Amino acid sequence: MATPSARERILDTAARLFYQDGLRATGIDKIIAESGVAKMSLYRHFASKNELIAAFLDRRHESWMRWFEQDVEARFAASPGLEVIAHALADWFSDADFRGCAFINAVAEAGASGEGTQVAQSVAHKAELAAFIASLARRLGLPEPDAIAEEAMLCVEGMIVRYQMTADPGVVDAGRRLLRRLQQVR
């Protein structure tokens, strides 16, 4: 197997540390030390920490959405319904390295005057997630699929934050019930 390039080692290390410890708490020196690259090499690939954070968020978006859509689609094929979203989230929550949503965390760290790119990337990620949920609602033949997706997003985001705070498996059961109700109320 080929050795990862310096850029990939930097990005792999930054992704792990940013998700594990937070964007602000993770310093460039720690990324350099743990990735085994020279400082000049890091700055040759990423002009600033903000550029590295943007690359991390892009990568996280692609990998998380690919995983989530595949997991949900497999469950949806076997048992069509919005509650399959809660089952997929339960899989994610059971990961030993679960630290919540990287995008919710990025916005929380950025604050009101935060780095605009982080916030924009996070908003775009959530918009794509909502569009995917709306597509599920359309396939179920539900009226107002975009409105259902917005309501489902409140449930999804709430589940993520609640589980991050409590690690209570009851969060998944509550989310499953709420998602099922969204289909019944209309």
Solvent accessible surface area in square Angstrom, and as a share of the most:
residue,aa,sasa,rsa
1,M,242,1.08
2,A,91,0.71
3,T,111,0.65
4,P,66,0.42
5,S,63,0.41
6,A,28,0.21
7,R,93,0.34
8,E,66,0.30
9,R,78,0.28
10,I,0,0.00
11,L,10,0.05
12,D,63,0.33
13,T,11,0.06
14,A,0,0.00
15,A,19,0.15
16,R,114,0.41
17,L,1,0.01
18,F,5,0.02
19,Y,22,0.08
20,Q,83,0.37
21,D,57,0.30
22,G,15,0.14
23,L,11,0.05
24,R,169,0.62
25,A,79,0.61
26,T,1,0.00
27,G,33,0.32
28,I,24,0.12
29,D,98,0.51
30,K,88,0.37
31,I,0,0.00
32,I,24,0.12
33,A,79,0.61
34,E,82,0.37
35,S,8,0.05
36,G,60,0.58
37,V,15,0.09
38,A,65,0.51
39,K,107,0.45
40,M,144,0.64
41,S,10,0.07
42,L,0,0.00
43,Y,86,0.33
44,R,171,0.62
45,H,62,0.27
46,F,2,0.01
47,A,74,0.58
48,S,46,0.30
49,K,54,0.23
50,N,73,0.37
51,E,77,0.34
52,L,0,0.00
53,I,7,0.04
54,A,20,0.16
55,A,16,0.13
56,F,5,0.02
57,L,0,0.00
58,D,80,0.41
59,R,75,0.27
60,R,47,0.17
61,H,30,0.13
62,E,104,0.46
63,S,46,0.30
64,W,20,0.07
65,M,6,0.03
66,R,132,0.48
67,W,81,0.28
68,F,0,0.00
69,E,54,0.24
70,Q,116,0.52
71,D,26,0.13
72,V,0,0.00
73,E,57,0.25
74,A,69,0.53
75,R,76,0.28
76,F,13,0.06
77,A,88,0.68
78,A,90,0.70
79,S,60,0.39
80,P,87,0.55
81,G,0,0.00
82,L,0,0.00
83,E,29,0.13
84,V,5,0.03
85,I,0,0.00
86,A,0,0.00
87,H,59,0.26
88,A,0,0.00
89,L,0,0.00
90,A,31,0.24
91,D,56,0.29
92,W,16,0.06
93,F,9,0.04
94,S,88,0.56
95,D,69,0.36
96,A,106,0.82
97,D,88,0.46
98,F,21,0.09
99,R,97,0.36
100,G,0,0.00
101,C,6,0.03
102,A,7,0.06
103,F,4,0.02
104,I,43,0.22
105,N,38,0.20
106,A,0,0.00
107,V,60,0.35
108,A,77,0.60
109,E,40,0.18
110,A,9,0.07
111,G,38,0.36
112,A,122,0.95
113,S,112,0.72
114,G,24,0.23
115,E,57,0.25
116,G,50,0.48
117,T,66,0.38
118,Q,13,0.06
119,V,48,0.28
120,A,61,0.47
121,Q,30,0.13
122,S,3,0.02
123,V,94,0.54
124,A,61,0.47
125,H,5,0.02
126,K,36,0.15
127,A,61,0.47
128,E,75,0.34
129,L,0,0.00
130,A,12,0.09
131,A,60,0.47
132,F,21,0.09
133,I,0,0.00
134,A,3,0.03
135,S,38,0.24
136,L,0,0.00
137,A,0,0.00
138,R,124,0.45
139,R,130,0.47
140,L,46,0.23
141,G,62,0.59
142,L,26,0.13
143,P,73,0.46
144,E,113,0.51
145,P,27,0.17
146,D,85,0.44
147,A,38,0.29
148,I,0,0.00
149,A,2,0.02
150,E,106,0.48
151,E,63,0.28
152,A,0,0.00
153,M,16,0.07
154,L,137,0.68
155,C,14,0.08
156,V,0,0.00
157,E,36,0.16
158,G,32,0.31
159,M,7,0.03
160,I,2,0.01
161,V,53,0.31
162,R,126,0.46
163,Y,35,0.13
164,Q,77,0.34
165,M,132,0.59
166,T,62,0.36
167,A,64,0.50
168,D,68,0.35
169,P,96,0.61
170,G,32,0.31
171,V,15,0.09
172,V,12,0.07
173,D,63,0.33
174,A,38,0.29
175,G,2,0.02
176,R,51,0.18
177,R,114,0.42
178,L,86,0.43
179,L,0,0.00
180,R,91,0.33
181,R,124,0.45
182,L,22,0.11
183,Q,45,0.20
184,Q,124,0.55
185,V,110,0.63
186,R,95,0.35
